[in-house]
Amino acid sequence: MYNNDKLNLQSLNIPEEKREELLRIFPEVRTEGGQIDFDRLRLALGDMVDTGKERYGLNWPGKSACFKAIQTPSMGTLLPAPEESINFDTTENLIIEGDNLEALKLLQKSYIGKVKMIYIDPPYNTGNDFIYPDNFSESLQTYLEYTGQTGEEGKRFSSNTDTDGRFHSKWLNMMYPRLYLARDLLRDDGVIFISIDDNEMPSLRLLCDYVFGEENFIGSFVWRRRASSALADRLVSTDHEYVIAIQKSNFISRGIPKEFGGYSNPDNDFRGEWISGDLTVGMGKNLRPNQFYDLINPATGKSYPPNPNRVWAYIRESMDKLIAEDRVIFPDDVGRRPMLKRFRNELKSDVNPASTWLDTVGLNTESTKELQDIFGQNPFDYSKPLTLIKHLLKISADAKDIILDFFAGSGTTAHAVLDLNKQDGGNRKFILVQLPEPTDRTDYPTIADITKERVRRVIKKLNDEDGNEKNQDRGFRVFKLAESNFTPWDGSIDQSPEALSKQIEMHIEHVRQGRTDEDILYEILLKSGFPLSIPVETLQVDGKTVYSIHDGIMLVCLDRNLTMPSVQAIVDRLPERVVFLDEGFAGNDALKVNAKEACKLKNIVFKVV
Ligand SMILES: C[S@@+](CC[C@H](N)C(=O)[O-])C[C@H]1O[C@@H](n2cnc3c(N)ncnc32)[C@H](O)[C@@H]1O
């Protein structure tokens, strides 16, 4: 009974999820113990199983360890930092300070299949970048050492130089688990855009094929990042980067709205505004002899010879039909060409597909200026121009979508979301993740400080401009990656339920020292699968502080001196589930049993942490 009542404080169990997914598709391969019968799976797949020894694909040293990095659950939590946030109580935007691998794991339960658009701009591996070294068994420990949370001074990582024997492998080992977890967060109609340059473009394309499936590759945008450089120190001046686009499975692009500038209705046509379009196609008369003829205006009898190098777009019969429907405009001068009336109402779509050629969406010099304007200086060298990110947002994200950037840098993605919302009245939400990478600066000691400050300043500017009259979400909640609030979740301890429950019995106080009730509350939310942006109300119930989640669906009471009347008063509010702190029962098993019974009577799920 006791173990069942424990709230599962693990981040999402990825292999378990995948197994369930497989069993949903192939129920016939389920064995008695809920495992997978591989032989039956092979049978079910018939000829689709590739038994050959040699296979096409990307391989590198460390690839199998990446799987362990993906599968090892996070031992961490995200601690709220309201003092660094804006409108903490109402906003749904998030800035998470921490390593993105841990953050992506912690976000799995709450955000699986919820994100519409991901933009990332990871280190390009130019030879000077630091590439975060994951250690699958102690990944949180690595982070705690890096950030100096272990009591010692923060440990620095050196850059990945191209003389390193595992130069590309290190980068792939860093990227693979992150892309894998990011994919799970995407909605089925979601899309990920990844900025990259020539250093890792080949590896990235193959890696994405591996993670997302080759069929989900949408395109690779070529972004012009600077006007041609006269100081090219190599054989060519590389003036572009790429943004590759990959869908989860069925993304539909919003496209680029068509310009309707040239449309008018000078002849009062009942079909509305039109524009004149070409009536010829570029093909020789030998190829389409049926489309090479003199076109006669039946109203005037005037004859218009075909262009000797082209043919009409239609054969005679179709052309006659168009003329009968008054869709062909004949000029007075037979030396000029007849044209087709293209009606705006009859356009198949109001949008054009987005071009992969990006030469008008901002250069790197503009991003430098954008940071100058915000900070009066340039605290970060690698930001992208706002217009580039806005362009990607426009073609992919609707008004209420969630946007994620887990290599946030200076926070351009948040800036673009806030700007675009102001521009089109949308209500897109952002989630940023940024490592507190040291900067050697005193004003902003880490890059995460720059991220937060940029977004604060952007919000202030937008509010100063319009007083936020439309009441848009111009805030963000800051969370910081740290060890779990509960000591049994130390990585060093056996994680089996028996071992844990023993651990809990031994340590009546198992909450890590110095942690607040809010810290615990957000770990409960995260690990119960609630989004971190969920509204939380603080109530007083029979003298106890109770957190009411999402209008009372879940009630959380972290009081350390529970009594039966207080438990009953909480139960009487009829939530779907209640969570109490184990310490709240102070070892009084009878009280705990009664609390559980009271919940059972009202069909309420009872959990302790
Ligand atoms: C090229 S920058 C992104 C710039 C951003 N697009 C902008 O416009 O400002 C890459 C960022 O990823 C961050 N980063 C690298 N490894 C990370 C990790 N493991 N977790 C979170 N952030 C990381 C770096 O600190 C750096 O700020």
The ligand as an SDF file (V2000), in Angstrom:
LIG
                    3D

 27 29  0  0  0  0  0  0  0  0999 V2000
   25.0270   30.0720  -30.3950 C   0  0  0  0  0  0  0  0  0  0  0  0
   24.3830   30.3580  -28.8530 S   0  0  0  0  0  0  0  0  0  0  0  0
   22.6810   30.7050  -29.1530 C   0  0  0  0  0  0  0  0  0  0  0  0
   22.4450   32.1390  -29.5410 C   0  0  0  0  0  0  0  0  0  0  0  0
   20.9980   32.5190  -29.6510 C   0  0  0  0  0  0  0  0  0  0  0  0
   20.3700   31.9390  -30.7910 N   0  0  0  0  0  0  0  0  0  0  0  0
   20.8440   34.0210  -29.7220 C   0  0  0  0  0  0  0  0  0  0  0  0
   20.2750   34.5290  -30.6580 O   0  0  0  0  0  0  0  0  0  0  0  0
   21.3110   34.6840  -28.7920 O   0  0  0  0  0  0  0  0  0  0  0  0
   24.3520   28.7750  -28.0870 C   0  0  0  0  0  0  0  0  0  0  0  0
   24.0210   28.8220  -26.6190 C   0  0  0  0  0  0  0  0  0  0  0  0
   23.8160   27.5170  -26.1450 O   0  0  0  0  0  0  0  0  0  0  0  0
   24.2720   27.4630  -24.8020 C   0  0  0  0  0  0  0  0  0  0  0  0
   24.5110   26.0680  -24.4220 N   0  0  0  0  0  0  0  0  0  0  0  0
   25.5470   25.2640  -24.7830 C   0  0  0  0  0  0  0  0  0  0  0  0
   25.4210   24.0560  -24.2060 N   0  0  0  0  0  0  0  0  0  0  0  0
   24.2820   24.0870  -23.4660 C   0  0  0  0  0  0  0  0  0  0  0  0
   23.6270   23.1410  -22.6270 C   0  0  0  0  0  0  0  0  0  0  0  0
   24.1180   21.9320  -22.4130 N   0  0  0  0  0  0  0  0  0  0  0  0
   22.4790   23.5150  -22.0100 N   0  0  0  0  0  0  0  0  0  0  0  0
   21.9650   24.7530  -22.2060 C   0  0  0  0  0  0  0  0  0  0  0  0
   22.5540   25.6870  -22.9770 N   0  0  0  0  0  0  0  0  0  0  0  0
   23.6940   25.3650  -23.6040 C   0  0  0  0  0  0  0  0  0  0  0  0
   25.5200   28.3030  -24.8160 C   0  0  0  0  0  0  0  0  0  0  0  0
   25.8010   28.7700  -23.5070 O   0  0  0  0  0  0  0  0  0  0  0  0
   25.1190   29.4330  -25.7670 C   0  0  0  0  0  0  0  0  0  0  0  0
   24.5870   30.5110  -25.0580 O   0  0  0  0  0  0  0  0  0  0  0  0
  1  2  1  0
  2  3  1  0
  2 10  1  0
  3  4  1  0
  4  5  1  0
  5  6  1  0
  5  7  1  0
  7  8  2  0
  7  9  1  0
 10 11  1  0
 11 12  1  0
 11 26  1  0
 12 13  1  0
 13 14  1  0
 13 24  1  0
 14 15  1  0
 14 23  1  0
 15 16  2  0
 16 17  1  0
 17 18  1  0
 17 23  2  0
 18 19  1  0
 18 20  2  0
 20 21  1  0
 21 22  2  0
 22 23  1  0
 24 25  1  0
 24 26  1  0
 26 27  1  0
M  CHG  2   2   1   9  -1
M  END
$$$$
